[in-house]
Amino acid sequence: MLKKCGYEQYQQSVRLSVSSTKPEFEEASSDDLSSDWDTEEIEESNKTKQSAWKKVRHAVRWSPFVQTYKKKKYPWIQLAGHQGNFRPGGQGTVLKRSNGLEEVNLKEIANDPLSRFVPKFKGKTIGKDNDESYLHLEDLLASFTLPNVMDLKMGLRTYLEEELAKAREKPKLRKDMYEKMVLIDPDEPSDEENQLKAVTKPRYMIWRETISSTATLGFRIEGIKYADEATSKDFKTVKSENQILAAFSKFTGKRKHIINSYLDRLKDLKTTLKTSPFFKNHELIGSSLLFVHDSHKANVWMIDFAKTYKLPENIKITHESPWQFGNHEDGYLIGLNNIIMLFEKIESHVD
């Protein structure tokens, strides 16, 4: 399976081989991988002698602010992305820091059949206490009471081919990425990487996708917030079908009407994607499906379009063919088909 998705081809080629006696190092930057794991996890791991996974769990911060809608106050939930990207908006809206091509894409989607599945874009504004630009978006949580929320990162990869090519052209060593790697799997780095206490960015990028279900199923769980429990982002090595089935079952509480609502929406989305000019002509990288339900209703939306690029004129993709470097396939429909299949399995075992 990994070979078909383009990962086996690169895993060995990106393992560190330093020929220079003075290897070049690079510092972490804020424009690194947009869906990367939070650095707070690493900082937390250096504070105590807890187990690695406890350190990760305790580092999660899920409520950046309290939101108000129709005189109802509720903690707003952020499961993925860089902390500080969101701020409260007006009634039923949030502000998201403007980044990448998201504004351009949201404007185009507004005139596309996909608009029913994407938060409404209400314009651009400047932050009151700074000069940063924010996108004014529909708050997808506003109409729910004590919502359960799940973020699924879609596709066979969460980086652009250009990112990988650029990083491989002049690979530099990254200590921060080495630290993140050993936190999850101390046995993963090679002897040379352990000696330098660093890995290259391409090595890290490929490894990160292959330890989760991204490279095999075309999606991965980024985080889940339960209505009556703490948030968890402890899904970095959740890879097998059984592991994901267990997570989906817990998330839905095996409630048949919730599962059926999700299935109806997912199948509707699949049908709409087939007719969408936007989907046909774009490569969706780092985009997510946001699942939200309370005790009465459930819904799913497409979110995060900062790394969604229009395809080159000479490139056509199916969104469901295996990825090989250079073909620009993103595997979005592979992920969506697998999600539908897994929800159908859960539904078939619920009375």
Order of alpha helices (4+ residues) and beta strands (2+ residues): alpha-alpha-alpha-beta-beta-beta-beta-alpha-beta-beta-beta-alpha-beta-alpha-alpha-beta-alpha-alpha-beta-alpha-alpha-alpha-beta-beta-beta-beta-alpha
